Amino acid sequence: MLGIPRRYSHFVFGVIQSGLTSLIAAGIASFPAQSAMLFLRHWTISWLVAWAAMLPIVLLAAPAIRAFALRLTREEDTG
């Protein structure tokens, strides 16, 4: 597809995984707090909910993300 050398596939994987993770976590954390004083409490609860939600998603999605990253990269010529 893009022709990125395979040795960089772990970076491609990380970009895709972190993008998915932050997309979901940002959506959860974006629910507005009732006041500025509740920000820390809201952030902590949002982080815990996001982490609990992301852990199984990442574990289940990792093989598919890895396969996708491999499709986006290519073997390098060793010659």
HUZI-V632608 format. One record per backbone hydrogen bond with DSSP energy under -0.5 kcal/mol. CO is the residue of the C=O (numbers start at 0). NH is the residue of the N-H. E is the energy in kcal/mol with one decimal. If there is no record, write none. Layout:
CO_NH_E ; CO_NH_E
This chain:
3_73_-2.7 ; 4_7_-2.2 ; 5_8_-2.3 ; 7_10_-0.9 ; 7_11_-1.9 ; 8_12_-2.9 ; 9_13_-2.1 ; 10_14_-2.5 ; 11_15_-2.5 ; 12_16_-3.1 ; 13_17_-2.8 ; 14_18_-2.1 ; 15_19_-2.3 ; 16_20_-2.7 ; 17_21_-3.0 ; 18_22_-2.1 ; 19_23_-2.0 ; 20_24_-2.8 ; 21_25_-2.7 ; 22_26_-1.6 ; 23_27_-2.1 ; 24_28_-2.9 ; 25_29_-1.3 ; 27_30_-1.2 ; 34_37_-1.0 ; 35_38_-1.4 ; 37_41_-3.2 ; 38_42_-3.3 ; 39_43_-2.6 ; 40_44_-2.5 ; 41_45_-2.9 ; 42_46_-2.9 ; 43_47_-2.4 ; 44_48_-2.6 ; 45_49_-3.0 ; 46_50_-2.9 ; 47_51_-2.5 ; 48_52_-2.2 ; 49_53_-2.8 ; 50_54_-2.4 ; 51_55_-0.7 ; 52_56_-1.0 ; 53_57_-3.5 ; 54_58_-2.3 ; 55_59_-2.4 ; 56_60_-2.9 ; 57_61_-2.3 ; 60_64_-2.8 ; 61_65_-2.8 ; 62_66_-2.3 ; 63_67_-2.3 ; 64_68_-2.7 ; 65_69_-2.2 ; 66_70_-1.6 ; 67_71_-1.5 ; 68_72_-0.7 ; 71_3_-1.4 ; 73_5_-3.4
